[in-house]
Every structure is written in structure tokens, then in C-alpha cells.
């Protein structure tokens, strides 16, 4: 091939590339000019045009709001109620309701804002007779139509795209004039119906109306045991000073006190339970089955003095890159979406909620402390309160401070690991039985703590008859040494 042919081929290719580039540059210029013109029109009008009002309705005038958007069509109606302030003064209050969902907890704040922001909405004229209304988004899939109705009048607007300066384009159905309003004026008009339904599954009652939670049972498919919390009845007696201040204790799969800082999320978390989103309102039986509620992954049964509450968590679902579980509360016709943060029962373990303290009896409540061990047996007997407490050891007077030191060592028993399973009952090393000075008519008993040898390195701790923890054998050996010291009248060694 001659050099001239090669030159013309190369020149032709270069010219084609240049031509394509020019076409794209011209196209970009036209689009930029059109957008600039549109932006300039909006800006110049908003700077110079006189403010007009889309309607002259006060909020109290608006009896009905009908919304038809890309997601849903729904109607909001006005209601009134009598509100009494702290001084007993009564006033009439306006609020809005989705009557078709009257049995569902609704977010009154959003509903009121929807109507309130549309009342007397200010607007400016953008263009009175545009050649192409579609430029403003009035016929797009994201457009919305909203109708306000009063007792004697009504107004309908079509809501289009956002303006370049942060507003929103609107127009009346029977007019081509395009207006712009602040985005707050049409706030929520393009939202889904679910936006106006409360994501609070069960409202938290006031302190005076809070029910007594007697028992909470957690069942999960990935656990072969139940997690059960029961109300700590010692909370009903003002004169009991309890080392544990949480209102409940764990009775299954282990017997343990709860961490006062975290346990209420699990024992009281049903009240005020907040979902991440709503998946389905008024689900059918088939839809409940499809979401995994026939054999739920997790079930929470909360037993109270005014009735039982049941919450189920079903299958997982991926939505916009996030993982949720379907949630459903008995008596509420909604399938919710929850992540693990909003539903702490989904990934809890006994270790995540229990206190580090195994023994919870306050020292001055002790009436008897009986020790049976491989190092010897004895019995402390105590009486009095913090100002007059006295102790005997096997019937002989004993130094109160030495007793305190021994008991402080005992309550330091380390809950190194949660232990769930069997143990060899023939390997008992030490048994501690604590009785209270007052048996409270037999309603409240004391505590028992037993230590069983396992493999020579660890010991199983049985609390109130339930294997609950394991600890290093070094602590048990130190405890046995201190038992000998008590018998010999020697000082307690606090380290191990």
C-alpha cells in the first residue's frame, strides 16, 4: 500500500473522530443553554415576580387531602379532639387520619405536616405558556397529584420535578402556567403511604401505666435452648437491699443476674419497639407464610399482668443492599422490617445480657451462710443491719470484718464463661448455701452456689441448682484455702 493511501486512511479516520467530537460538543452546548435558560427563567422570576398563593385555605379549613403519586393513592381526613393542658384548660385540636387504616398506629406529625404545609402555599410564576410542559416533569412517572378539599371549595395541583434552585414545579390541571414552590410546601406528597404509618410497633406506656413484666421467653432456631427472664420478686420488698438492681433475672438456660445497663433492651424492649420500615399492611395468610412466620426464626413471648404480647421474626430479605428480617406482632396487621440493631433478640446470647456478679445477696441480709467443702464445713449466722450486724461461726462469736472479707472473696467468683450442659455430680468441691434473715413468708429464699471439678483446669459453677458458669480452678483452690483459714482463725487471702 502506498504512503499516500495510508495518509488518506489516517486523515479520514482523524476527520471522523473530529466530526463525532463536534457533534457531541454541539449537543452538550444546546442542552447546557436549554438548562441555563430554564434555570435563568426560574431564578429571574423568583427574584422579581410577585408572590401568589396556590390557595387561601387555612390548615383548619382543609378537611380532606387526596394524594395520588407514583407509589400509592390515599386520602387523609381531618378530625378534632379536646386537649387538656396541665392546668385543666381545654382546647379543640385539629389532627389528620388515614381513615382506611384507622386500626393501624399512624404518625400524626407527618399527616398534619402534609396538610399544614399545603395551606396558603406561596408560589412564583416560572412560565405562563411553555412549549413543552414535559420539561417540568408533570407527565413523568414521579409526578404526583394532590387535592385539598374544604367544606365549600377544593384545589388540585400537579407536582413535577425539582427546580434547579431547590424548589418544586407545580401547576393546576386546567392551566399551562408553571409555578415554583418551596419544597417544604409539598413535603411528603410524593412519599409512600407507609411513610405516614408509625414504625413504632408498640407504644411505650407512661410510667404510671407500665405493666408488670412477669416473664419473657425468647426462642430462636439457631439455639437449642430457651432464654427466659423472670421478674425478680425481691423488687417488691423495699427493705431488701439487693446487689443486683436489674428488675429481672435469667432462669434459662442458666440462672444469672442481669446487667442493669443492657438488660432492659431485652426484658422491656417490646414496649417502644421501633421497626426499620413497613413491608406490608393487612397481609394475607399466604403472605405471612411466604415471610417465614409459619416457622419463625425467632419468637418473643412477653407475659405481663395485663396480658401477653407475642412478636415473631421470620425470614431475611435483602432490600437496597441491606439485610432485614420480617417482623410481625400478634394483633397488629402489619409485616415490618427489622435489622439486628432494632431487634436485639435476633443475635443475643446469655453472655450478652448477664451481670458479671454471680451472687446478689446483700451481706447484711444474710441470716445463715453454710459451707460444705473438701476443705471443711462450717456455718456463719448473722443478724442485725449495717449499723449493728454481728456474726457467729459455728455458734461462737466471729469478727464481722473477717466475715466481710470472706464474703467479698466469695462474691468475686468469676463468671469466666457461660456453661450450658451436664456435669459430674460426684466431683463436688464446695457448696455454699445462703439464707436470709427474713424469709418473707416463704416467698423469697436465699442462694446456693456449688463448684464442681471438671478436667483439673476448670470448675463448673452451679447457681441455684442450675449449671451456669465455668471458672478457672485456681479460684476454687483459693476458696478452699480460705475456708481452711476461716476454720483456723486466720486472715483471708483476697488474691488467687
C-alpha positions as CSV (number, residue, x, y, z in Angstrom):
1,X,0.0,0.0,0.0
2,X,1.4,3.4,-1.0
3,X,2.2,6.0,1.6
4,X,-0.4,8.4,0.1
5,X,-3.2,5.8,0.6
6,X,-2.0,5.3,4.2
7,X,-2.1,9.0,4.7
8,X,-5.7,9.4,3.4
9,X,-6.9,6.5,5.5
10,X,-5.4,8.1,8.6
11,X,-6.7,11.5,7.7
12,X,-10.1,10.1,7.1
13,X,-10.2,8.4,10.5
14,X,-9.0,11.6,12.2
15,X,-11.7,13.6,10.5
16,X,-14.4,11.1,11.6
17,X,-13.2,11.3,15.2
18,X,-13.2,15.1,15.0
19,X,-16.7,15.1,13.5
20,X,-18.1,12.9,16.3
21,X,-16.5,15.2,18.8
22,X,-18.0,18.3,17.3
23,X,-21.5,16.7,17.3
24,X,-21.2,15.9,21.0
25,X,-19.9,19.4,21.8
26,X,-22.8,21.0,19.9
27,X,-25.3,18.7,21.6
28,X,-23.8,19.5,25.1
29,X,-23.9,23.2,24.3
30,X,-27.6,23.0,23.2
31,X,-28.5,21.1,26.4
32,X,-26.5,23.4,28.6
33,X,-28.1,26.5,27.0
34,X,-31.5,25.0,27.4
35,X,-30.9,24.2,31.1
36,X,-29.3,27.6,31.7
37,X,-32.4,29.2,30.1
38,X,-34.7,27.2,32.2
39,X,-32.6,28.0,35.3
40,X,-32.4,31.6,34.5
41,X,-36.1,31.9,33.9
42,X,-36.8,30.3,37.3
43,X,-34.2,32.4,39.0
44,X,-35.2,35.7,37.4
45,X,-38.9,35.1,38.1
46,X,-38.3,34.1,41.7
47,X,-36.2,37.3,42.2
48,X,-38.7,39.7,40.6
49,X,-42.2,38.1,40.4
50,X,-44.8,39.0,42.9
51,X,-45.7,36.2,45.3
52,X,-49.0,34.5,44.6
53,X,-50.8,31.8,46.6
54,X,-51.8,28.4,45.3
55,X,-54.8,28.5,47.7
56,X,-56.1,30.6,50.5
57,X,-57.0,27.7,52.8
58,X,-56.0,27.8,56.4
59,X,-55.0,24.5,57.9
60,X,-58.2,24.3,59.9
61,X,-60.2,24.7,56.6
62,X,-58.6,21.6,55.0
63,X,-61.0,18.8,55.6
64,X,-59.5,16.3,53.2
65,X,-56.2,15.7,51.4
66,X,-56.2,13.2,48.5
67,X,-52.8,12.1,47.3
68,X,-52.1,10.2,44.1
69,X,-48.4,9.6,43.5
70,X,-46.1,7.0,41.9
71,X,-46.4,4.7,44.9
72,X,-49.9,4.9,46.3
73,X,-53.3,6.7,46.3
74,X,-54.7,7.6,49.7
75,X,-57.0,10.0,51.5
76,X,-56.3,12.0,54.7
77,X,-59.2,13.4,56.6
78,X,-59.3,16.0,59.4
79,X,-60.5,15.2,62.9
80,X,-60.8,17.2,66.1
81,X,-60.4,16.3,69.7
82,X,-60.4,18.1,73.1
83,X,-56.9,18.6,74.6
84,X,-56.5,19.4,78.3
85,X,-53.3,21.1,79.5
86,X,-51.6,20.8,82.8
87,X,-53.8,23.5,84.3
88,X,-57.0,21.8,83.2
89,X,-57.7,24.2,80.3
90,X,-59.4,22.6,77.3
91,X,-58.9,23.5,73.7
92,X,-60.0,21.9,70.4
93,X,-57.2,20.4,68.5
94,X,-57.1,19.5,64.8
95,X,-55.4,16.4,63.6
96,X,-55.4,14.2,60.5
97,X,-56.0,10.5,60.0
98,X,-55.9,7.9,57.2
99,X,-59.4,6.6,57.9
100,X,-58.8,3.5,55.8
101,X,-56.1,2.5,58.2
102,X,-57.7,3.6,61.4
103,X,-56.7,0.4,63.3
104,X,-53.1,1.0,62.5
105,X,-50.9,3.3,64.6
106,X,-50.2,6.4,62.4
107,X,-47.7,9.2,62.5
108,X,-49.9,12.2,63.2
109,X,-46.9,14.6,62.8
110,X,-46.3,13.6,59.2
111,X,-50.1,13.7,58.4
112,X,-50.5,17.2,59.9
113,X,-47.4,18.5,58.1
114,X,-48.8,17.2,54.8
115,X,-51.9,19.3,55.2
116,X,-50.4,22.3,57.0
117,X,-47.6,22.9,54.5
118,X,-50.0,23.0,51.6
119,X,-52.3,25.6,53.2
120,X,-51.7,29.1,51.8
121,X,-48.7,27.8,49.9
122,X,-46.7,30.6,48.3
123,X,-45.7,30.3,44.7
124,X,-44.0,32.3,41.9
125,X,-44.7,32.0,38.2
126,X,-41.9,30.3,36.2
127,X,-43.5,30.3,32.7
128,X,-47.1,31.1,31.6
129,X,-47.2,29.2,28.3
130,X,-44.3,26.8,28.0
131,X,-43.9,25.0,24.7
132,X,-43.1,21.7,26.4
133,X,-44.6,21.0,29.8
134,X,-42.9,17.7,30.0
135,X,-39.6,19.6,30.7
136,X,-41.0,20.2,34.1
137,X,-41.8,16.6,34.9
138,X,-45.6,16.9,35.1
139,X,-46.1,13.8,33.0
140,X,-43.3,11.7,34.4
141,X,-43.7,8.6,36.5
142,X,-42.6,10.5,39.6
143,X,-45.3,13.2,39.2
144,X,-48.0,13.5,41.9
145,X,-51.5,14.9,42.1
146,X,-52.8,16.4,45.3
147,X,-56.3,17.7,46.0
148,X,-57.3,19.8,49.0
149,X,-61.0,20.0,50.0
150,X,-62.7,22.3,52.3
151,X,-66.4,22.5,53.2
152,X,-67.1,24.8,50.2
153,X,-64.1,24.6,47.9
154,X,-61.3,22.5,46.6
155,X,-57.9,22.8,44.8
156,X,-55.9,20.3,42.8
157,X,-52.3,20.7,41.8
158,X,-49.9,18.5,39.8
159,X,-46.4,18.3,41.3
160,X,-43.5,17.9,38.9
161,X,-39.7,17.9,39.2
162,X,-37.4,19.9,41.4
163,X,-36.3,23.2,40.2
164,X,-32.5,24.0,39.7
165,X,-32.6,26.2,42.7
166,X,-34.2,23.8,45.2
167,X,-37.9,24.4,44.7
168,X,-40.5,22.2,43.0
169,X,-42.6,22.8,39.9
170,X,-46.4,22.7,40.2
171,X,-49.3,23.5,38.0
172,X,-53.1,23.4,38.1
173,X,-54.7,20.7,35.9
174,X,-56.7,23.1,33.8
175,X,-53.8,25.6,33.2
176,X,-50.5,25.5,31.5
177,X,-48.9,28.1,33.8
178,X,-45.9,26.6,35.6
179,X,-45.2,27.7,39.2
180,X,-42.4,27.0,41.6
181,X,-42.9,26.5,45.3
182,X,-40.6,25.8,48.1
183,X,-40.0,22.0,48.5
184,X,-41.4,22.3,52.0
185,X,-44.8,23.3,50.6
186,X,-45.3,19.9,49.0
187,X,-43.3,17.9,51.6
188,X,-44.4,14.2,51.8
189,X,-46.7,14.5,48.7
190,X,-44.5,12.0,46.8
191,X,-44.0,9.7,49.8
192,X,-45.3,6.2,50.1
193,X,-48.4,5.5,52.2
194,X,-46.2,3.6,54.6
195,X,-44.4,6.9,55.4
196,X,-47.5,8.0,57.3
197,X,-47.9,4.8,59.3
198,X,-45.9,4.6,62.5
199,X,-42.9,2.4,62.6
200,X,-43.4,2.1,66.3
201,X,-44.8,-1.4,66.7
202,X,-46.0,-1.0,70.3
203,X,-46.0,2.4,72.0
204,X,-44.2,2.6,75.3
205,X,-46.8,3.4,78.1
206,X,-46.3,6.1,80.6
207,X,-44.6,5.2,83.9
208,X,-47.9,5.2,85.8
209,X,-49.5,2.8,83.2
210,X,-46.5,0.5,82.7
211,X,-47.5,-3.1,83.1
212,X,-45.6,-5.5,85.3
213,X,-43.5,-7.8,83.0
214,X,-43.6,-11.2,84.7
215,X,-41.8,-13.3,82.2
216,X,-40.0,-13.0,78.8
217,X,-39.3,-16.1,76.7
218,X,-37.0,-16.0,73.6
219,X,-37.0,-18.9,71.2
220,X,-34.6,-19.0,68.2
221,X,-34.0,-21.6,65.6
222,X,-30.2,-21.3,66.0
223,X,-30.4,-22.1,69.8
224,X,-31.2,-25.4,71.3
225,X,-32.5,-23.8,74.5
226,X,-34.9,-21.1,75.6
227,X,-33.7,-17.8,77.0
228,X,-36.1,-16.9,79.8
229,X,-36.2,-13.8,82.0
230,X,-38.4,-13.7,85.1
231,X,-39.3,-10.8,87.3
232,X,-37.1,-10.6,90.4
233,X,-39.6,-10.7,93.2
234,X,-37.2,-9.1,95.7
235,X,-38.0,-5.9,93.9
236,X,-41.4,-5.9,95.6
237,X,-39.8,-5.6,99.1
238,X,-38.4,-2.2,99.9
239,X,-36.3,-3.4,102.9
240,X,-34.3,-5.8,100.7
241,X,-31.0,-4.3,99.6
242,X,-30.1,-6.3,96.5
243,X,-26.7,-6.3,94.9
244,X,-28.4,-6.7,91.6
245,X,-30.6,-3.7,90.6
246,X,-32.0,-5.1,87.3
247,X,-35.7,-5.8,87.5
248,X,-35.4,-9.4,86.1
249,X,-33.2,-12.4,86.4
250,X,-32.3,-15.1,83.8
251,X,-33.7,-18.5,84.7
252,X,-32.9,-20.4,81.5
253,X,-30.6,-21.6,80.1
254,X,-28.7,-20.6,83.2
255,X,-29.5,-18.9,86.5
256,X,-27.9,-15.5,86.5
257,X,-28.4,-11.8,87.4
258,X,-28.7,-9.4,84.5
259,X,-26.6,-6.4,83.6
260,X,-28.6,-3.4,84.7
261,X,-27.1,-1.3,81.9
262,X,-28.2,-3.5,79.0
263,X,-30.8,-5.9,80.1
264,X,-33.8,-3.6,79.7
265,X,-33.4,-3.8,75.9
266,X,-34.2,-7.5,76.2
267,X,-36.7,-7.6,79.0
268,X,-38.6,-4.4,78.2
269,X,-37.7,-3.8,74.6
270,X,-41.2,-4.8,73.3
271,X,-42.5,-1.5,74.6
272,X,-41.4,1.2,72.2
273,X,-40.2,-1.4,69.7
274,X,-39.3,0.5,66.5
275,X,-39.1,-1.1,63.1
276,X,-36.8,0.0,60.3
277,X,-39.6,0.0,57.8
278,X,-43.0,-1.4,56.9
279,X,-43.2,-4.2,54.3
280,X,-46.9,-5.0,54.1
281,X,-50.2,-3.7,55.6
282,X,-53.0,-6.2,56.1
283,X,-51.1,-9.2,54.9
284,X,-52.8,-12.4,53.8
285,X,-52.1,-15.8,55.3
286,X,-50.2,-16.7,52.2
287,X,-48.0,-13.6,52.6
288,X,-47.4,-14.4,56.3
289,X,-46.3,-17.9,55.3
290,X,-44.1,-16.5,52.5
291,X,-42.3,-14.3,55.0
292,X,-41.5,-17.2,57.3
293,X,-44.0,-16.8,60.1
294,X,-45.3,-20.4,60.0
295,X,-42.0,-21.5,61.4
296,X,-40.4,-18.2,62.6
297,X,-36.7,-17.8,63.1
298,X,-37.3,-16.0,66.5
299,X,-40.3,-15.7,68.8
300,X,-40.6,-13.4,71.8
301,X,-43.3,-14.1,74.4
302,X,-43.8,-11.3,76.9
303,X,-46.1,-12.2,79.8
304,X,-47.5,-9.2,81.7
305,X,-50.1,-8.7,84.4
306,X,-52.5,-7.3,81.8
307,X,-51.9,-9.8,79.1
308,X,-49.4,-11.5,76.8
309,X,-47.6,-10.0,73.8
310,X,-46.1,-12.1,71.1
311,X,-43.6,-10.9,68.4
312,X,-42.3,-13.1,65.6
313,X,-39.3,-12.6,63.3
314,X,-39.4,-14.5,60.1
315,X,-37.1,-14.9,57.1
316,X,-34.4,-12.5,56.0
317,X,-34.7,-10.2,52.9
318,X,-32.3,-8.0,51.0
319,X,-33.5,-4.5,50.2
320,X,-31.3,-1.9,48.6
321,X,-28.2,-3.7,49.8
322,X,-29.3,-4.0,53.5
323,X,-30.4,-7.2,55.2
324,X,-33.6,-7.2,57.3
325,X,-35.9,-9.8,58.9
326,X,-39.6,-9.7,58.6
327,X,-41.3,-8.9,61.9
328,X,-44.9,-9.4,63.0
329,X,-46.7,-8.7,66.3
330,X,-49.8,-10.6,67.2
331,X,-52.9,-8.4,66.9
332,X,-51.2,-5.8,64.5
333,X,-51.9,-6.4,60.8
334,X,-48.5,-5.2,59.5
335,X,-45.4,-7.0,58.4
336,X,-42.4,-4.9,59.5
337,X,-38.7,-4.9,58.5
338,X,-36.1,-5.1,61.3
339,X,-32.3,-5.1,61.4
340,X,-30.4,-6.7,64.3
341,X,-29.8,-3.3,65.9
342,X,-33.6,-2.6,66.3
343,X,-34.4,-6.2,67.3
344,X,-31.6,-7.2,69.8
345,X,-33.1,-10.6,70.4
346,X,-32.1,-11.7,66.9
347,X,-28.4,-12.1,67.9
348,X,-28.4,-12.1,71.7
349,X,-26.7,-14.8,73.8
350,X,-26.9,-15.3,77.5
351,X,-23.4,-13.8,77.8
352,X,-24.6,-10.6,76.2
353,X,-27.1,-9.7,78.9
354,X,-25.9,-11.2,82.2
355,X,-24.1,-9.5,85.0
356,X,-20.5,-10.3,85.9
357,X,-21.8,-10.8,89.5
358,X,-22.9,-14.4,90.3
359,X,-24.1,-13.8,93.9
360,X,-26.5,-11.0,94.5
361,X,-27.4,-11.3,98.2
362,X,-26.6,-8.2,100.2
363,X,-24.3,-9.0,103.1
364,X,-26.5,-7.5,105.8
365,X,-29.5,-9.6,104.7
366,X,-27.6,-12.8,105.4
367,X,-29.1,-14.9,108.2
368,X,-27.0,-18.1,107.6
369,X,-24.1,-18.9,105.3
370,X,-23.3,-22.6,105.3
371,X,-20.2,-24.1,103.8
372,X,-19.6,-27.7,102.9
373,X,-16.3,-28.5,101.1
374,X,-13.4,-30.8,100.8
375,X,-11.5,-28.3,103.0
376,X,-14.0,-28.5,105.8
377,X,-17.5,-27.4,106.9
378,X,-18.9,-24.6,109.0
379,X,-21.8,-22.2,109.4
380,X,-21.9,-18.5,109.8
381,X,-25.0,-17.0,111.5
382,X,-25.7,-13.3,111.1
383,X,-28.2,-10.8,112.5
384,X,-28.7,-7.0,112.6
385,X,-28.4,-4.3,109.9
386,X,-25.4,-2.3,108.6
387,X,-25.0,-0.5,111.9
388,X,-25.5,-3.4,114.2
389,X,-24.6,-6.6,112.3
390,X,-23.0,-9.4,114.2
391,X,-21.8,-12.9,113.2
392,X,-21.1,-16.2,114.8
393,X,-19.1,-19.1,113.4
394,X,-20.5,-22.5,114.5
395,X,-22.1,-20.7,117.5
396,X,-19.0,-18.8,118.5
397,X,-18.7,-15.0,118.1
398,X,-16.8,-14.1,114.9
399,X,-15.1,-10.9,113.7
400,X,-17.5,-9.1,111.4
401,X,-14.7,-7.6,109.3
402,X,-13.2,-11.0,108.7
403,X,-16.6,-12.3,107.7
404,X,-17.0,-9.4,105.3
405,X,-13.6,-10.2,103.7
406,X,-14.6,-13.8,103.3
407,X,-17.9,-12.9,101.7
408,X,-16.3,-10.3,99.4
409,X,-14.0,-13.0,98.2
410,X,-17.0,-15.3,97.6
411,X,-18.9,-12.7,95.5
412,X,-15.8,-12.3,93.4
413,X,-16.4,-15.8,92.0
414,X,-15.5,-15.3,88.3
415,X,-18.2,-16.0,85.7
416,X,-15.5,-16.6,83.1
417,X,-17.7,-18.5,80.6
418,X,-21.4,-19.3,80.4
419,X,-21.7,-23.0,80.9
420,X,-24.7,-24.9,79.5
421,X,-24.7,-28.7,79.8
422,X,-24.1,-31.6,82.1
423,X,-21.5,-32.0,84.9
424,X,-20.2,-34.8,87.1
425,X,-22.2,-34.5,90.3
426,X,-19.6,-36.7,92.1
427,X,-16.9,-34.1,91.7
428,X,-18.4,-31.5,94.2
429,X,-15.6,-29.4,95.7
430,X,-17.6,-26.8,97.6
431,X,-21.2,-26.0,98.3
432,X,-22.4,-22.6,99.7
433,X,-25.9,-22.1,101.0
434,X,-27.1,-18.6,101.9
435,X,-30.3,-18.0,103.8
436,X,-31.8,-14.6,104.5
437,X,-32.6,-13.2,108.0
438,X,-36.2,-12.7,106.9
439,X,-37.9,-15.4,104.8
440,X,-40.7,-13.0,103.7
441,X,-43.4,-15.6,104.5
442,X,-41.5,-18.2,102.4
443,X,-41.8,-16.2,99.2
444,X,-38.1,-15.4,98.9
445,X,-35.3,-17.8,99.5
446,X,-31.6,-17.3,99.5
447,X,-29.0,-18.5,97.1
448,X,-26.9,-21.6,96.6
449,X,-23.5,-21.8,94.9
450,X,-21.7,-25.1,94.1
451,X,-18.3,-25.7,92.5
452,X,-17.7,-29.0,90.6
453,X,-14.3,-30.1,89.2
454,X,-14.1,-30.9,85.5
455,X,-10.8,-31.5,83.9
456,X,-8.4,-30.3,86.6
457,X,-8.2,-26.8,85.0
458,X,-11.7,-25.5,85.2
459,X,-14.7,-25.9,87.5
460,X,-18.4,-25.7,86.8
461,X,-20.4,-23.2,88.9
462,X,-23.9,-24.3,89.7
463,X,-26.1,-21.3,90.7
464,X,-29.4,-22.1,92.5
465,X,-29.3,-25.7,91.2
466,X,-28.6,-24.7,87.5
467,X,-25.2,-25.2,85.9
468,X,-24.4,-21.6,84.8
469,X,-20.8,-20.8,84.6
470,X,-17.3,-22.2,84.4
471,X,-14.2,-20.7,86.0
472,X,-10.5,-21.4,86.4
473,X,-9.8,-24.0,89.1
474,X,-7.4,-21.5,90.6
475,X,-10.3,-19.6,92.1
476,X,-11.8,-22.7,93.7
477,X,-8.4,-23.7,95.1
478,X,-8.1,-20.3,96.7
479,X,-11.6,-20.5,98.1
480,X,-10.8,-23.9,99.7
481,X,-7.6,-22.4,101.2
482,X,-9.7,-19.5,102.6
483,X,-12.2,-22.0,104.1
484,X,-9.3,-23.6,106.0
485,X,-8.2,-20.1,107.1
486,X,-11.7,-19.4,108.5
487,X,-11.6,-22.7,110.4
488,X,-8.1,-21.8,111.8
489,X,-8.9,-18.2,112.6
490,X,-6.5,-16.9,110.0
491,X,-6.9,-13.8,107.8
492,X,-8.5,-14.3,104.4
493,X,-6.3,-14.0,101.3
494,X,-8.1,-12.0,98.6
495,X,-5.9,-12.9,95.6
496,X,-5.9,-16.1,93.6
